[in-house]
């Protein structure tokens, strides 16, 4: 099919902006990220003492938990920050603290994908 120059300009006038808008949207999506949870001072994890640190102590150190629940019958608080990027690096930090019936830490787990982070589990 052969288009005359006026039709060609009209088609390009409709298609070209759509291509540019699509490329811009794709660039935004690839550069975008989503963060779930909230930040917490992970440098304080080493201050947690099993059998000694209380729920009140944990709240003073880390603030209100991002999520609470029950795990194996024990109250559990979770502190976490999970950052996801499309086409990029994922960064996560996760602290799960379990309390006994006296609201004292019975165990905890700290995990991170950040450099020098690793995983710590204390029972």
Rosetta blueprint (number, residue, H / E / L):
1 X L
2 X L
3 X L
4 X L
5 X H
6 X H
7 X H
8 X H
9 X H
10 X H
11 X H
12 X H
13 X H
14 X H
15 X H
16 X H
17 X H
18 X H
19 X H
20 X H
21 X H
22 X H
23 X H
24 X H
25 X H
26 X H
27 X H
28 X H
29 X H
30 X H
31 X H
32 X L
33 X E
34 X E
35 X E
36 X E
37 X E
38 X L
39 X L
40 X L
41 X L
42 X H
43 X H
44 X H
45 X H
46 X H
47 X H
48 X L
49 X L
50 X L
51 X L
52 X L
53 X L
54 X E
55 X H
56 X H
57 X H
58 X H
59 X H
60 X H
61 X H
62 X H
63 X L
64 X L
65 X L
66 X L
67 X E
68 X E
69 X E
70 X E
71 X E
72 X L
73 X L
74 X E
75 X E
76 X E
77 X E
78 X E
79 X E
80 X E
81 X E
82 X E
83 X E
84 X E
85 X E
86 X L
87 X L
88 X L
89 X L
90 X L
91 X E
92 X E
93 X E
94 X E
95 X E
96 X E
97 X E
98 X E
99 X E
100 X L
101 X L
102 X L
103 X L
104 X E
105 X E
106 X E
107 X E
108 X E
109 X E
110 X E
111 X E
112 X E
113 X L
114 X L
115 X L
116 X L
117 X L
118 X L
119 X E
120 X E
121 X E
122 X E
123 X L
